[in-house]
Amino acid sequence: MANTIILWRHGQTDWNVQNKFQGHTDIPLNPVGEYQATHAARLVADMKPTAIISSDLIRARKTAQALADLNGMPVNIDARLRETNCGNWEGLTGDEIRAIDHANLKEWSLGGDNPAGGIGDRRSEVGTRAKAAIEDFLNGKDGETLIVATHGGTARAVIGMYLELPIPFWSKIGGLSNASWSVLTHSPKGWLLTEHNAGSIPEPLLGVESGASTTNAIGGQDGAAVIPDSVR
């Protein structure tokens, strides 16, 4: 039997609401995020997961634990599932970053593989480490339905890696709402993205960028780069 990978984004944090880049900064779930994780866990449990792995950051761990509390499975922690290290951008909004590092932000938001925040992770590095964490866990296993509690940017990078998309195309993959998920299913054709941003009626993508519309768009009204899915 083929394996299935469910990429589950963490619940809401205060920095999501404030549209700040979180990256490796260990921001906890806020009360809304705790509710989202608990609510979503009931739906995720219905997909009959066989294992749970999670980023070591508390917002992902707490989301994963909401599922573990229902089904009694252990949560296997792997730091390689962390969000992008955003370097000098962490804790800043899109507007604040544009004011000090516009060129790098524009290149990155349009799909470039430049280091986030000047000294942080490249997209390729995030995708490589996160996919390795998943592959190491699935090695020698078959018929698994693996829950991967992770982050919006990391989920996008994993999808890009499994679908074998060129890195500049990863930015065309829409973002995940808090506590929503995407499903990768293996088939004779290889890996397929069979669900994306699932789990609820359409919701705003909180944390897209400060002051922007809630749609995933490139290019603001003034021509400035709009972050398609800020690293959360």
Buried (B, 14 or more C-beta within 10 A) or exposed (E): EEBBBBBBBBBBBBBBBEBBBBBBBEBBBBEBBBBBBBBBBEBBBEBEBBBBBBBBBBBBBBBBBBBBBEBEBEBBBBEBBBBBBBBBBBBBBBEBBBEEBEEBBBEBBBBBBBBBBEEBBBBBBBBBBBBBBBEEBBEEEEEBBBBBBBBBBBBBBBBBBBBEBEBEEBBEBBBBBBBBBBBBBBEEEEBEBEBBBBBBEEBEBBBBBBEBEEEBEBEBEEEBBBBBBBBB
